[in-house]
Amino acid sequence: MTPNTLAGLLVLALPVGYALLCWLSPFAACRFCDGTGNHVSWWERRQARTNPNHKPKRRIRKPCRRCKGTGARLRIGRRIHNAGRRLHHDGTR
Ligand SMILES: [Zn+2]
């Protein structure tokens, strides 16, 4: 097996692996609130970025704006898949 064959296999395996991941686990943790579902103020985001000993607050005051308090986001691959399925469904009925 040459290095080129290995590189080709890797290039083929990456999208297949990501598609499998999007099929098995379509949701990932929200990047805005790290999956907590709590609203994160700009001050808390700054503290988390600059202070390594910062502990995020656990009490829920407001739901996260990005994920509406669910703490989950749809993966980009799954969003593309859903858009394709919607387009196919709307075009063939
Ligand atoms: Zn969120």
PDB file of the backbone (N, CA, C, O) and the ligand in Angstrom, with CONECT records:
HET     ZN  A 101       1
ATOM      1  N   MET A   1       0.836  -1.190   0.000  1.00  0.00           N
ATOM      2  CA  MET A   1       0.000   0.000   0.000  1.00  0.00           C
ATOM      3  C   MET A   1       0.878   1.250   0.000  1.00  0.00           C
ATOM      4  O   MET A   1       1.698   1.447   0.897  1.00  0.00           O
ATOM      5  N   THR A   2       0.700   2.065  -0.987  1.00  0.00           N
ATOM      6  CA  THR A   2       1.519   3.286  -1.080  1.00  0.00           C
ATOM      7  C   THR A   2       0.916   4.382  -0.201  1.00  0.00           C
ATOM      8  O   THR A   2      -0.248   4.300   0.190  1.00  0.00           O
ATOM      9  N   PRO A   3       1.701   5.393   0.101  1.00  0.00           N
ATOM     10  CA  PRO A   3       1.143   6.526   0.881  1.00  0.00           C
ATOM     11  C   PRO A   3       0.001   7.216   0.170  1.00  0.00           C
ATOM     12  O   PRO A   3      -0.903   7.742   0.819  1.00  0.00           O
ATOM     13  N   ASN A   4       0.025   7.225  -1.183  1.00  0.00           N
ATOM     14  CA  ASN A   4      -1.074   7.859  -1.921  1.00  0.00           C
ATOM     15  C   ASN A   4      -2.380   7.106  -1.727  1.00  0.00           C
ATOM     16  O   ASN A   4      -3.438   7.726  -1.613  1.00  0.00           O
ATOM     17  N   THR A   5      -2.325   5.791  -1.687  1.00  0.00           N
ATOM     18  CA  THR A   5      -3.520   4.990  -1.451  1.00  0.00           C
ATOM     19  C   THR A   5      -4.084   5.270  -0.069  1.00  0.00           C
ATOM     20  O   THR A   5      -5.295   5.404   0.109  1.00  0.00           O
ATOM     21  N   LEU A   6      -3.180   5.356   0.915  1.00  0.00           N
ATOM     22  CA  LEU A   6      -3.624   5.649   2.275  1.00  0.00           C
ATOM     23  C   LEU A   6      -4.288   7.026   2.340  1.00  0.00           C
ATOM     24  O   LEU A   6      -5.325   7.192   2.984  1.00  0.00           O
ATOM     25  N   ALA A   7      -3.682   8.014   1.667  1.00  0.00           N
ATOM     26  CA  ALA A   7      -4.257   9.361   1.667  1.00  0.00           C
ATOM     27  C   ALA A   7      -5.617   9.358   0.974  1.00  0.00           C
ATOM     28  O   ALA A   7      -6.539  10.036   1.428  1.00  0.00           O
ATOM     29  N   GLY A   8      -5.756   8.611  -0.109  1.00  0.00           N
ATOM     30  CA  GLY A   8      -7.038   8.516  -0.799  1.00  0.00           C
ATOM     31  C   GLY A   8      -8.098   7.871   0.058  1.00  0.00           C
ATOM     32  O   GLY A   8      -9.245   8.318   0.077  1.00  0.00           O
ATOM     33  N   LEU A   9      -7.723   6.814   0.772  1.00  0.00           N
ATOM     34  CA  LEU A   9      -8.671   6.148   1.667  1.00  0.00           C
ATOM     35  C   LEU A   9      -9.120   7.093   2.777  1.00  0.00           C
ATOM     36  O   LEU A   9     -10.292   7.112   3.152  1.00  0.00           O
ATOM     37  N   LEU A  10      -8.169   7.885   3.303  1.00  0.00           N
ATOM     38  CA  LEU A  10      -8.505   8.831   4.368  1.00  0.00           C
ATOM     39  C   LEU A  10      -9.460   9.904   3.850  1.00  0.00           C
ATOM     40  O   LEU A  10     -10.403  10.289   4.541  1.00  0.00           O
ATOM     41  N   VAL A  11      -9.210  10.382   2.631  1.00  0.00           N
ATOM     42  CA  VAL A  11     -10.089  11.408   2.044  1.00  0.00           C
ATOM     43  C   VAL A  11     -11.484  10.840   1.830  1.00  0.00           C
ATOM     44  O   VAL A  11     -12.470  11.564   1.968  1.00  0.00           O
ATOM     45  N   LEU A  12     -11.583   9.560   1.497  1.00  0.00           N
ATOM     46  CA  LEU A  12     -12.894   8.943   1.319  1.00  0.00           C
ATOM     47  C   LEU A  12     -13.554   8.642   2.661  1.00  0.00           C
ATOM     48  O   LEU A  12     -14.777   8.719   2.777  1.00  0.00           O
ATOM     49  N   ALA A  13     -12.752   8.298   3.686  1.00  0.00           N
ATOM     50  CA  ALA A  13     -13.315   7.876   4.972  1.00  0.00           C
ATOM     51  C   ALA A  13     -13.847   9.057   5.766  1.00  0.00           C
ATOM     52  O   ALA A  13     -14.793   8.889   6.536  1.00  0.00           O
ATOM     53  N   LEU A  14     -13.272  10.254   5.609  1.00  0.00           N
ATOM     54  CA  LEU A  14     -13.698  11.396   6.418  1.00  0.00           C
ATOM     55  C   LEU A  14     -15.160  11.785   6.173  1.00  0.00           C
ATOM     56  O   LEU A  14     -15.916  11.872   7.141  1.00  0.00           O
ATOM     57  N   PRO A  15     -15.604  12.027   4.912  1.00  0.00           N
ATOM     58  CA  PRO A  15     -17.018  12.369   4.718  1.00  0.00           C
ATOM     59  C   PRO A  15     -17.964  11.243   5.093  1.00  0.00           C
ATOM     60  O   PRO A  15     -19.061  11.498   5.589  1.00  0.00           O
ATOM     61  N   VAL A  16     -17.556   9.995   4.864  1.00  0.00           N
ATOM     62  CA  VAL A  16     -18.416   8.864   5.234  1.00  0.00           C
ATOM     63  C   VAL A  16     -18.573   8.821   6.753  1.00  0.00           C
ATOM     64  O   VAL A  16     -19.670   8.584   7.260  1.00  0.00           O
ATOM     65  N   GLY A  17     -17.471   9.051   7.483  1.00  0.00           N
ATOM     66  CA  GLY A  17     -17.535   9.065   8.940  1.00  0.00           C
ATOM     67  C   GLY A  17     -18.389  10.192   9.456  1.00  0.00           C
ATOM     68  O   GLY A  17     -19.137  10.014  10.417  1.00  0.00           O
ATOM     69  N   TYR A  18     -18.289  11.386   8.818  1.00  0.00           N
ATOM     70  CA  TYR A  18     -19.100  12.522   9.262  1.00  0.00           C
ATOM     71  C   TYR A  18     -20.572  12.272   8.962  1.00  0.00           C
ATOM     72  O   TYR A  18     -21.433  12.624   9.769  1.00  0.00           O
ATOM     73  N   ALA A  19     -20.874  11.668   7.811  1.00  0.00           N
ATOM     74  CA  ALA A  19     -22.266  11.352   7.480  1.00  0.00           C
ATOM     75  C   ALA A  19     -22.834  10.351   8.479  1.00  0.00           C
ATOM     76  O   ALA A  19     -23.988  10.465   8.892  1.00  0.00           O
ATOM     77  N   LEU A  20     -22.015   9.367   8.867  1.00  0.00           N
ATOM     78  CA  LEU A  20     -22.436   8.381   9.869  1.00  0.00           C
ATOM     79  C   LEU A  20     -22.698   9.071  11.206  1.00  0.00           C
ATOM     80  O   LEU A  20     -23.677   8.766  11.887  1.00  0.00           O
ATOM     81  N   LEU A  21     -21.815  10.007  11.577  1.00  0.00           N
ATOM     82  CA  LEU A  21     -21.991  10.741  12.834  1.00  0.00           C
ATOM     83  C   LEU A  21     -23.280  11.553  12.805  1.00  0.00           C
ATOM     84  O   LEU A  21     -24.019  11.587  13.789  1.00  0.00           O
ATOM     85  N   CYS A  22     -23.555  12.215  11.659  1.00  0.00           N
ATOM     86  CA  CYS A  22     -24.772  13.017  11.548  1.00  0.00           C
ATOM     87  C   CYS A  22     -26.020  12.144  11.573  1.00  0.00           C
ATOM     88  O   CYS A  22     -27.085  12.591  12.001  1.00  0.00           O
ATOM     89  N   TRP A  23     -25.893  10.896  11.112  1.00  0.00           N
ATOM     90  CA  TRP A  23     -27.038   9.985  11.120  1.00  0.00           C
ATOM     91  C   TRP A  23     -27.284   9.468  12.535  1.00  0.00           C
ATOM     92  O   TRP A  23     -28.427   9.424  12.991  1.00  0.00           O
ATOM     93  N   LEU A  24     -26.211   9.077  13.232  1.00  0.00           N
ATOM     94  CA  LEU A  24     -26.358   8.463  14.553  1.00  0.00           C
ATOM     95  C   LEU A  24     -26.603   9.515  15.634  1.00  0.00           C
ATOM     96  O   LEU A  24     -27.361   9.263  16.571  1.00  0.00           O
ATOM     97  N   SER A  25     -25.979  10.683  15.522  1.00  0.00           N
ATOM     98  CA  SER A  25     -26.099  11.705  16.552  1.00  0.00           C
ATOM     99  C   SER A  25     -26.283  13.060  15.882  1.00  0.00           C
ATOM    100  O   SER A  25     -25.315  13.808  15.740  1.00  0.00           O
ATOM    101  N   PRO A  26     -27.528  13.400  15.458  1.00  0.00           N
ATOM    102  CA  PRO A  26     -27.734  14.628  14.704  1.00  0.00           C
ATOM    103  C   PRO A  26     -27.547  15.896  15.531  1.00  0.00           C
ATOM    104  O   PRO A  26     -27.311  16.965  14.968  1.00  0.00           O
ATOM    105  N   PHE A  27     -27.646  15.799  16.851  1.00  0.00           N
ATOM    106  CA  PHE A  27     -27.525  16.993  17.683  1.00  0.00           C
ATOM    107  C   PHE A  27     -26.178  17.020  18.383  1.00  0.00           C
ATOM    108  O   PHE A  27     -25.657  15.983  18.793  1.00  0.00           O
ATOM    109  N   ALA A  28     -25.616  18.224  18.517  1.00  0.00           N
ATOM    110  CA  ALA A  28     -24.383  18.439  19.260  1.00  0.00           C
ATOM    111  C   ALA A  28     -24.641  19.553  20.270  1.00  0.00           C
ATOM    112  O   ALA A  28     -25.667  20.231  20.203  1.00  0.00           O
ATOM    113  N   ALA A  29     -23.710  19.742  21.206  1.00  0.00           N
ATOM    114  CA  ALA A  29     -23.873  20.768  22.227  1.00  0.00           C
ATOM    115  C   ALA A  29     -23.840  22.153  21.588  1.00  0.00           C
ATOM    116  O   ALA A  29     -23.049  22.415  20.682  1.00  0.00           O
ATOM    117  N   CYS A  30     -24.709  23.029  22.072  1.00  0.00           N
ATOM    118  CA  CYS A  30     -24.757  24.404  21.588  1.00  0.00           C
ATOM    119  C   CYS A  30     -23.414  25.069  21.859  1.00  0.00           C
ATOM    120  O   CYS A  30     -22.873  24.958  22.959  1.00  0.00           O
ATOM    121  N   ARG A  31     -22.871  25.766  20.847  1.00  0.00           N
ATOM    122  CA  ARG A  31     -21.554  26.388  21.019  1.00  0.00           C
ATOM    123  C   ARG A  31     -21.641  27.666  21.834  1.00  0.00           C
ATOM    124  O   ARG A  31     -20.651  28.106  22.417  1.00  0.00           O
ATOM    125  N   PHE A  32     -22.828  28.263  21.875  1.00  0.00           N
ATOM    126  CA  PHE A  32     -22.974  29.534  22.576  1.00  0.00           C
ATOM    127  C   PHE A  32     -22.988  29.316  24.084  1.00  0.00           C
ATOM    128  O   PHE A  32     -22.344  30.069  24.813  1.00  0.00           O
ATOM    129  N   CYS A  33     -23.711  28.297  24.573  1.00  0.00           N
ATOM    130  CA  CYS A  33     -23.845  28.059  26.020  1.00  0.00           C
ATOM    131  C   CYS A  33     -23.155  26.774  26.440  1.00  0.00           C
ATOM    132  O   CYS A  33     -23.317  26.370  27.591  1.00  0.00           O
ATOM    133  N   ASP A  34     -22.404  26.113  25.588  1.00  0.00           N
ATOM    134  CA  ASP A  34     -21.714  24.846  25.874  1.00  0.00           C
ATOM    135  C   ASP A  34     -22.685  23.748  26.296  1.00  0.00           C
ATOM    136  O   ASP A  34     -22.314  22.873  27.079  1.00  0.00           O
ATOM    137  N   GLY A  35     -23.913  23.772  25.798  1.00  0.00           N
ATOM    138  CA  GLY A  35     -24.872  22.716  26.073  1.00  0.00           C
ATOM    139  C   GLY A  35     -25.614  22.856  27.379  1.00  0.00           C
ATOM    140  O   GLY A  35     -26.369  21.953  27.739  1.00  0.00           O
ATOM    141  N   THR A  36     -25.435  23.960  28.119  1.00  0.00           N
ATOM    142  CA  THR A  36     -26.141  24.124  29.388  1.00  0.00           C
ATOM    143  C   THR A  36     -27.560  24.630  29.179  1.00  0.00           C
ATOM    144  O   THR A  36     -28.437  24.341  29.993  1.00  0.00           O
ATOM    145  N   GLY A  37     -27.808  25.382  28.106  1.00  0.00           N
ATOM    146  CA  GLY A  37     -29.133  25.936  27.860  1.00  0.00           C
ATOM    147  C   GLY A  37     -29.374  27.250  28.569  1.00  0.00           C
ATOM    148  O   GLY A  37     -30.433  27.856  28.409  1.00  0.00           O
ATOM    149  N   ASN A  38     -28.398  27.703  29.358  1.00  0.00           N
ATOM    150  CA  ASN A  38     -28.542  28.965  30.085  1.00  0.00           C
ATOM    151  C   ASN A  38     -28.038  30.118  29.229  1.00  0.00           C
ATOM    152  O   ASN A  38     -27.129  29.964  28.413  1.00  0.00           O
ATOM    153  N   HIS A  39     -28.649  31.264  29.437  1.00  0.00           N
ATOM    154  CA  HIS A  39     -28.167  32.471  28.774  1.00  0.00           C
ATOM    155  C   HIS A  39     -26.790  32.816  29.333  1.00  0.00           C
ATOM    156  O   HIS A  39     -26.580  32.798  30.545  1.00  0.00           O
ATOM    157  N   VAL A  40     -25.857  33.129  28.439  1.00  0.00           N
ATOM    158  CA  VAL A  40     -24.502  33.480  28.846  1.00  0.00           C
ATOM    159  C   VAL A  40     -24.267  34.932  28.463  1.00  0.00           C
ATOM    160  O   VAL A  40     -24.319  35.295  27.288  1.00  0.00           O
ATOM    161  N   SER A  41     -24.007  35.760  29.474  1.00  0.00           N
ATOM    162  CA  SER A  41     -23.780  37.177  29.199  1.00  0.00           C
ATOM    163  C   SER A  41     -22.387  37.366  28.613  1.00  0.00           C
ATOM    164  O   SER A  41     -21.547  36.468  28.677  1.00  0.00           O
ATOM    165  N   TRP A  42     -22.153  38.542  28.044  1.00  0.00           N
ATOM    166  CA  TRP A  42     -20.841  38.812  27.441  1.00  0.00           C
ATOM    167  C   TRP A  42     -19.762  38.791  28.511  1.00  0.00           C
ATOM    168  O   TRP A  42     -18.620  38.428  28.227  1.00  0.00           O
ATOM    169  N   TRP A  43     -20.107  39.176  29.745  1.00  0.00           N
ATOM    170  CA  TRP A  43     -19.120  39.176  30.817  1.00  0.00           C
ATOM    171  C   TRP A  43     -18.719  37.738  31.185  1.00  0.00           C
ATOM    172  O   TRP A  43     -17.540  37.456  31.399  1.00  0.00           O
ATOM    173  N   GLU A  44     -19.707  36.833  31.257  1.00  0.00           N
ATOM    174  CA  GLU A  44     -19.397  35.428  31.568  1.00  0.00           C
ATOM    175  C   GLU A  44     -18.579  34.791  30.450  1.00  0.00           C
ATOM    176  O   GLU A  44     -17.670  34.004  30.718  1.00  0.00           O
ATOM    177  N   ARG A  45     -18.898  35.128  29.188  1.00  0.00           N
ATOM    178  CA  ARG A  45     -18.113  34.594  28.054  1.00  0.00           C
ATOM    179  C   ARG A  45     -16.680  35.094  28.123  1.00  0.00           C
ATOM    180  O   ARG A  45     -15.742  34.349  27.839  1.00  0.00           O
ATOM    181  N   ARG A  46     -16.508  36.370  28.503  1.00  0.00           N
ATOM    182  CA  ARG A  46     -15.171  36.944  28.610  1.00  0.00           C
ATOM    183  C   ARG A  46     -14.410  36.265  29.750  1.00  0.00           C
ATOM    184  O   ARG A  46     -13.235  35.932  29.594  1.00  0.00           O
ATOM    185  N   GLN A  47     -15.069  36.059  30.893  1.00  0.00           N
ATOM    186  CA  GLN A  47     -14.421  35.400  32.025  1.00  0.00           C
ATOM    187  C   GLN A  47     -13.993  33.977  31.658  1.00  0.00           C
ATOM    188  O   GLN A  47     -12.894  33.542  32.001  1.00  0.00           O
ATOM    189  N   ALA A  48     -14.877  33.260  30.955  1.00  0.00           N
ATOM    190  CA  ALA A  48     -14.552  31.883  30.570  1.00  0.00           C
ATOM    191  C   ALA A  48     -13.372  31.842  29.614  1.00  0.00           C
ATOM    192  O   ALA A  48     -12.605  30.879  29.605  1.00  0.00           O
ATOM    193  N   ARG A  49     -13.225  32.902  28.799  1.00  0.00           N
ATOM    194  CA  ARG A  49     -12.147  32.926  27.812  1.00  0.00           C
ATOM    195  C   ARG A  49     -10.815  33.313  28.441  1.00  0.00           C
ATOM    196  O   ARG A  49      -9.775  32.757  28.091  1.00  0.00           O
ATOM    197  N   THR A  50     -10.846  34.276  29.380  1.00  0.00           N
ATOM    198  CA  THR A  50      -9.599  34.831  29.896  1.00  0.00           C
ATOM    199  C   THR A  50      -9.172  34.205  31.210  1.00  0.00           C
ATOM    200  O   THR A  50      -7.972  34.106  31.467  1.00  0.00           O
ATOM    201  N   ASN A  51     -10.107  33.776  32.057  1.00  0.00           N
ATOM    202  CA  ASN A  51      -9.764  33.259  33.383  1.00  0.00           C
ATOM    203  C   ASN A  51      -9.840  31.735  33.372  1.00  0.00           C
ATOM    204  O   ASN A  51     -10.934  31.190  33.226  1.00  0.00           O
ATOM    205  N   PRO A  52      -8.722  31.026  33.520  1.00  0.00           N
ATOM    206  CA  PRO A  52      -8.776  29.554  33.461  1.00  0.00           C
ATOM    207  C   PRO A  52      -9.468  28.929  34.664  1.00  0.00           C
ATOM    208  O   PRO A  52      -9.907  27.782  34.577  1.00  0.00           O
ATOM    209  N   ASN A  53      -9.582  29.640  35.788  1.00  0.00           N
ATOM    210  CA  ASN A  53     -10.229  29.076  36.986  1.00  0.00           C
ATOM    211  C   ASN A  53     -11.695  29.438  37.071  1.00  0.00           C
ATOM    212  O   ASN A  53     -12.331  29.185  38.094  1.00  0.00           O
ATOM    213  N   HIS A  54     -12.257  30.033  36.006  1.00  0.00           N
ATOM    214  CA  HIS A  54     -13.644  30.491  36.044  1.00  0.00           C
ATOM    215  C   HIS A  54     -14.601  29.304  36.041  1.00  0.00           C
ATOM    216  O   HIS A  54     -14.470  28.383  35.235  1.00  0.00           O
ATOM    217  N   LYS A  55     -15.578  29.346  36.970  1.00  0.00           N
ATOM    218  CA  LYS A  55     -16.624  28.318  37.017  1.00  0.00           C
ATOM    219  C   LYS A  55     -17.933  28.951  36.536  1.00  0.00           C
ATOM    220  O   LYS A  55     -18.360  29.964  37.089  1.00  0.00           O
ATOM    221  N   PRO A  56     -18.587  28.363  35.499  1.00  0.00           N
ATOM    222  CA  PRO A  56     -19.844  28.946  35.040  1.00  0.00           C
ATOM    223  C   PRO A  56     -20.941  28.788  36.090  1.00  0.00           C
ATOM    224  O   PRO A  56     -20.968  27.805  36.830  1.00  0.00           O
ATOM    225  N   LYS A  57     -21.854  29.775  36.146  1.00  0.00           N
ATOM    226  CA  LYS A  57     -22.948  29.719  37.111  1.00  0.00           C
ATOM    227  C   LYS A  57     -23.941  28.640  36.700  1.00  0.00           C
ATOM    228  O   LYS A  57     -24.220  28.460  35.515  1.00  0.00           O
ATOM    229  N   ARG A  58     -24.465  27.933  37.678  1.00  0.00           N
ATOM    230  CA  ARG A  58     -25.353  26.807  37.391  1.00  0.00           C
ATOM    231  C   ARG A  58     -26.829  27.185  37.427  1.00  0.00           C
ATOM    232  O   ARG A  58     -27.650  26.455  36.870  1.00  0.00           O
ATOM    233  N   ARG A  59     -27.198  28.295  38.058  1.00  0.00           N
ATOM    234  CA  ARG A  59     -28.625  28.613  38.171  1.00  0.00           C
ATOM    235  C   ARG A  59     -29.144  29.113  36.833  1.00  0.00           C
ATOM    236  O   ARG A  59     -28.429  29.787  36.092  1.00  0.00           O
ATOM    237  N   ILE A  60     -30.386  28.782  36.531  1.00  0.00           N
ATOM    238  CA  ILE A  60     -30.989  29.151  35.256  1.00  0.00           C
ATOM    239  C   ILE A  60     -31.756  30.448  35.456  1.00  0.00           C
ATOM    240  O   ILE A  60     -32.727  30.494  36.211  1.00  0.00           O
ATOM    241  N   ARG A  61     -31.324  31.483  34.788  1.00  0.00           N
ATOM    242  CA  ARG A  61     -32.035  32.756  34.858  1.00  0.00           C
ATOM    243  C   ARG A  61     -32.835  32.981  33.589  1.00  0.00           C
ATOM    244  O   ARG A  61     -34.028  33.280  33.627  1.00  0.00           O
ATOM    245  N   LYS A  62     -32.141  32.828  32.452  1.00  0.00           N
ATOM    246  CA  LYS A  62     -32.769  33.052  31.152  1.00  0.00           C
ATOM    247  C   LYS A  62     -32.329  31.933  30.227  1.00  0.00           C
ATOM    248  O   LYS A  62     -31.189  31.479  30.321  1.00  0.00           O
ATOM    249  N   PRO A  63     -33.211  31.469  29.325  1.00  0.00           N
ATOM    250  CA  PRO A  63     -32.765  30.454  28.365  1.00  0.00           C
ATOM    251  C   PRO A  63     -31.812  31.051  27.338  1.00  0.00           C
ATOM    252  O   PRO A  63     -31.873  32.243  27.038  1.00  0.00           O
ATOM    253  N   CYS A  64     -30.933  30.212  26.802  1.00  0.00           N
ATOM    254  CA  CYS A  64     -29.963  30.638  25.789  1.00  0.00           C
ATOM    255  C   CYS A  64     -30.717  31.118  24.551  1.00  0.00           C
ATOM    256  O   CYS A  64     -31.701  30.505  24.138  1.00  0.00           O
ATOM    257  N   ARG A  65     -30.243  32.228  23.959  1.00  0.00           N
ATOM    258  CA  ARG A  65     -30.927  32.780  22.795  1.00  0.00           C
ATOM    259  C   ARG A  65     -30.731  31.906  21.562  1.00  0.00           C
ATOM    260  O   ARG A  65     -31.638  31.766  20.742  1.00  0.00           O
ATOM    261  N   ARG A  66     -29.532  31.315  21.432  1.00  0.00           N
ATOM    262  CA  ARG A  66     -29.199  30.556  20.231  1.00  0.00           C
ATOM    263  C   ARG A  66     -29.999  29.250  20.155  1.00  0.00           C
ATOM    264  O   ARG A  66     -30.559  28.926  19.108  1.00  0.00           O
ATOM    265  N   CYS A  67     -30.053  28.496  21.275  1.00  0.00           N
ATOM    266  CA  CYS A  67     -30.703  27.177  21.252  1.00  0.00           C
ATOM    267  C   CYS A  67     -32.042  27.192  21.963  1.00  0.00           C
ATOM    268  O   CYS A  67     -32.657  26.137  22.119  1.00  0.00           O
ATOM    269  N   LYS A  68     -32.519  28.357  22.403  1.00  0.00           N
ATOM    270  CA  LYS A  68     -33.791  28.529  23.114  1.00  0.00           C
ATOM    271  C   LYS A  68     -33.869  27.646  24.359  1.00  0.00           C
ATOM    272  O   LYS A  68     -34.945  27.159  24.708  1.00  0.00           O
ATOM    273  N   GLY A  69     -32.728  27.436  25.033  1.00  0.00           N
ATOM    274  CA  GLY A  69     -32.704  26.709  26.297  1.00  0.00           C
ATOM    275  C   GLY A  69     -32.582  25.203  26.173  1.00  0.00           C
ATOM    276  O   GLY A  69     -32.549  24.516  27.194  1.00  0.00           O
ATOM    277  N   THR A  70     -32.515  24.662  24.964  1.00  0.00           N
ATOM    278  CA  THR A  70     -32.404  23.211  24.818  1.00  0.00           C
ATOM    279  C   THR A  70     -30.972  22.732  25.031  1.00  0.00           C
ATOM    280  O   THR A  70     -30.769  21.586  25.433  1.00  0.00           O
ATOM    281  N   GLY A  71     -29.983  23.569  24.774  1.00  0.00           N
ATOM    282  CA  GLY A  71     -28.574  23.177  24.905  1.00  0.00           C
ATOM    283  C   GLY A  71     -28.074  22.349  23.735  1.00  0.00           C
ATOM    284  O   GLY A  71     -26.948  21.853  23.772  1.00  0.00           O
ATOM    285  N   ALA A  72     -28.884  22.188  22.698  1.00  0.00           N
ATOM    286  CA  ALA A  72     -28.487  21.352  21.559  1.00  0.00           C
ATOM    287  C   ALA A  72     -28.568  22.159  20.277  1.00  0.00           C
ATOM    288  O   ALA A  72     -29.380  23.076  20.156  1.00  0.00           O
ATOM    289  N   ARG A  73     -27.723  21.811  19.328  1.00  0.00           N
ATOM    290  CA  ARG A  73     -27.782  22.413  17.999  1.00  0.00           C
ATOM    291  C   ARG A  73     -27.731  21.286  16.985  1.00  0.00           C
ATOM    292  O   ARG A  73     -27.156  20.228  17.242  1.00  0.00           O
ATOM    293  N   LEU A  74     -28.347  21.524  15.810  1.00  0.00           N
ATOM    294  CA  LEU A  74     -28.320  20.541  14.736  1.00  0.00           C
ATOM    295  C   LEU A  74     -26.984  20.649  14.017  1.00  0.00           C
ATOM    296  O   LEU A  74     -26.546  21.748  13.676  1.00  0.00           O
ATOM    297  N   ARG A  75     -26.330  19.500  13.783  1.00  0.00           N
ATOM    298  CA  ARG A  75     -25.048  19.525  13.072  1.00  0.00           C
ATOM    299  C   ARG A  75     -25.242  20.059  11.663  1.00  0.00           C
ATOM    300  O   ARG A  75     -26.323  19.938  11.087  1.00  0.00           O
ATOM    301  N   ILE A  76     -24.182  20.654  11.106  1.00  0.00           N
ATOM    302  CA  ILE A  76     -24.260  21.275   9.780  1.00  0.00           C
ATOM    303  C   ILE A  76     -24.588  20.226   8.722  1.00  0.00           C
ATOM    304  O   ILE A  76     -25.382  20.490   7.819  1.00  0.00           O
ATOM    305  N   GLY A  77     -23.981  19.028   8.823  1.00  0.00           N
ATOM    306  CA  GLY A  77     -24.252  17.966   7.860  1.00  0.00           C
ATOM    307  C   GLY A  77     -25.711  17.541   7.889  1.00  0.00           C
ATOM    308  O   GLY A  77     -26.308  17.267   6.848  1.00  0.00           O
ATOM    309  N   ARG A  78     -26.282  17.487   9.088  1.00  0.00           N
ATOM    310  CA  ARG A  78     -27.680  17.101   9.220  1.00  0.00           C
ATOM    311  C   ARG A  78     -28.593  18.197   8.669  1.00  0.00           C
ATOM    312  O   ARG A  78     -29.638  17.910   8.086  1.00  0.00           O
ATOM    313  N   ARG A  79     -28.186  19.463   8.860  1.00  0.00           N
ATOM    314  CA  ARG A  79     -28.979  20.570   8.319  1.00  0.00           C
ATOM    315  C   ARG A  79     -28.988  20.500   6.787  1.00  0.00           C
ATOM    316  O   ARG A  79     -30.025  20.725   6.163  1.00  0.00           O
ATOM    317  N   ILE A  80     -27.834  20.187   6.181  1.00  0.00           N
ATOM    318  CA  ILE A  80     -27.752  20.053   4.724  1.00  0.00           C
ATOM    319  C   ILE A  80     -28.625  18.891   4.264  1.00  0.00           C
ATOM    320  O   ILE A  80     -29.343  19.004   3.270  1.00  0.00           O
ATOM    321  N   HIS A  81     -28.564  17.760   4.996  1.00  0.00           N
ATOM    322  CA  HIS A  81     -29.373  16.589   4.658  1.00  0.00           C
ATOM    323  C   HIS A  81     -30.858  16.941   4.727  1.00  0.00           C
ATOM    324  O   HIS A  81     -31.615  16.595   3.820  1.00  0.00           O
ATOM    325  N   ASN A  82     -31.283  17.626   5.795  1.00  0.00           N
ATOM    326  CA  ASN A  82     -32.690  17.995   5.945  1.00  0.00           C
ATOM    327  C   ASN A  82     -33.131  18.921   4.818  1.00  0.00           C
ATOM    328  O   ASN A  82     -34.242  18.788   4.305  1.00  0.00           O
ATOM    329  N   ALA A  83     -32.256  19.872   4.425  1.00  0.00           N
ATOM    330  CA  ALA A  83     -32.609  20.791   3.340  1.00  0.00           C
ATOM    331  C   ALA A  83     -32.785  20.020   2.040  1.00  0.00           C
ATOM    332  O   ALA A  83     -33.700  20.304   1.267  1.00  0.00           O
ATOM    333  N   GLY A  84     -31.904  19.037   1.791  1.00  0.00           N
ATOM    334  CA  GLY A  84     -32.029  18.222   0.589  1.00  0.00           C
ATOM    335  C   GLY A  84     -33.297  17.396   0.588  1.00  0.00           C
ATOM    336  O   GLY A  84     -33.971  17.286  -0.436  1.00  0.00           O
ATOM    337  N   ARG A  85     -33.630  16.803   1.750  1.00  0.00           N
ATOM    338  CA  ARG A  85     -34.847  15.996   1.851  1.00  0.00           C
ATOM    339  C   ARG A  85     -36.084  16.866   1.643  1.00  0.00           C
ATOM    340  O   ARG A  85     -37.031  16.448   0.977  1.00  0.00           O
ATOM    341  N   ARG A  86     -36.081  18.085   2.214  1.00  0.00           N
ATOM    342  CA  ARG A  86     -37.214  19.000   2.072  1.00  0.00           C
ATOM    343  C   ARG A  86     -37.385  19.398   0.602  1.00  0.00           C
ATOM    344  O   ARG A  86     -38.502  19.440   0.087  1.00  0.00           O
ATOM    345  N   LEU A  87     -36.250  19.693  -0.071  1.00  0.00           N
ATOM    346  CA  LEU A  87     -36.295  20.078  -1.481  1.00  0.00           C
ATOM    347  C   LEU A  87     -36.846  18.932  -2.319  1.00  0.00           C
ATOM    348  O   LEU A  87     -37.679  19.153  -3.198  1.00  0.00           O
ATOM    349  N   HIS A  88     -36.385  17.698  -2.054  1.00  0.00           N
ATOM    350  CA  HIS A  88     -36.869  16.540  -2.796  1.00  0.00           C
ATOM    351  C   HIS A  88     -38.362  16.323  -2.545  1.00  0.00           C
ATOM    352  O   HIS A  88     -39.118  16.049  -3.477  1.00  0.00           O
ATOM    353  N   HIS A  89     -38.785  16.447  -1.276  1.00  0.00           N
ATOM    354  CA  HIS A  89     -40.187  16.241  -0.921  1.00  0.00           C
ATOM    355  C   HIS A  89     -41.079  17.283  -1.600  1.00  0.00           C
ATOM    356  O   HIS A  89     -42.133  16.950  -2.142  1.00  0.00           O
ATOM    357  N   ASP A  90     -40.644  18.555  -1.565  1.00  0.00           N
ATOM    358  CA  ASP A  90     -41.445  19.614  -2.177  1.00  0.00           C
ATOM    359  C   ASP A  90     -41.452  19.508  -3.694  1.00  0.00           C
ATOM    360  O   ASP A  90     -42.418  19.921  -4.334  1.00  0.00           O
ATOM    361  N   GLY A  91     -40.378  18.954  -4.287  1.00  0.00           N
ATOM    362  CA  GLY A  91     -40.310  18.889  -5.737  1.00  0.00           C
ATOM    363  C   GLY A  91     -41.003  17.683  -6.339  1.00  0.00           C
ATOM    364  O   GLY A  91     -41.243  17.663  -7.547  1.00  0.00           O
ATOM    365  N   THR A  92     -41.336  16.675  -5.541  1.00  0.00           N
ATOM    366  CA  THR A  92     -41.876  15.436  -6.100  1.00  0.00           C
ATOM    367  C   THR A  92     -43.304  15.152  -5.667  1.00  0.00           C
ATOM    368  O   THR A  92     -43.809  14.065  -5.949  1.00  0.00           O
ATOM    369  N   ARG A  93     -43.972  16.069  -5.001  1.00  0.00           N
ATOM    370  CA  ARG A  93     -45.352  15.760  -4.611  1.00  0.00           C
ATOM    371  C   ARG A  93     -46.354  16.224  -5.638  1.00  0.00           C
ATOM    372  O   ARG A  93     -47.557  16.037  -5.454  1.00  0.00           O
TER     373      ARG A  93
HETATM  374 ZN    ZN A 101     -27.334  27.425  23.794  1.00  0.00          ZN2+
END
